[in-house]
């Protein structure tokens, strides 16, 4: 494994600025890539199908959710007949991918330091890269799911929306925001062990308070502002624009989102760096 770029004293103060964050992530890029690869491979270590599970899991979940919501609950997205079930499956899948990326990182964040105590006490290690590694693994699985989605879209429709090339730009603001929150949760999880259970509940609630299983237009006017306040809503809607509808993304909206997400990431990184010197004492 590649060694970190600089030695880290677990009790020493650490740089907290946005520039310091970017420089540190860049200098530790090889470490991040290697540990992300190990994270992805390790998840399926010992299983017969190995990485094939990363394809099977989203397909199976898509089939279950599509059956429950489009067949049992008769959910629709504005069309009728068999074609509506196909369209519903694709639209649903986009929301699942976005929420899955967000929830996977945040659900694991509170336990990242607790499950890597040796890095805190025994090894000189840049602890702030742990949420980034988790994000890298989550992005890998989200990419697999996106490939499955695009293949399904081609099979069902016979063509591919060219605007799909913009999906990295749509997801990037969410990635930045999620990292910022993950840094905060990773730190809080060391001092407050109940954070992990709380985050799991919150991400589940956010699953149903985002337009994943239903369109926003199906809700009463007085409820829509609450759904729009969910940080997943805007990204889900923009992802559907470029992947399903073939529309250009809202660049102005993405710019504002990115600015706010960067502020959150900067604050999360600063919080993590300021509190990390207490990790060794607590653990």
Secondary structure, DSSP 8 states (H G I E B T S, - for coil): ----SS---TTS----SHHHHHHHHHHTHHHHHHHHHHHHHHHTTT-SSGGGHHHHHHHHHHHHHHIIIIIIS---SS--SHHHHHHHHHHHHHHHHHHHHHHHHHHHHTTTTGGGHHHHHTS---GGGHHHHHHHHHHHHHHHHHHHHHHHHHHHHSS--GGGGGHHHHHHHHHHHHHHHHHHHHHHHHH-TTHHHHHHHHHHHHHHTSTTSS-GGGS-HHHHHHHHTSHHHHHHHHHHIIIII-----HHHHHHHHHHHHHHHHHHHHHHHHHGGGHHHH-
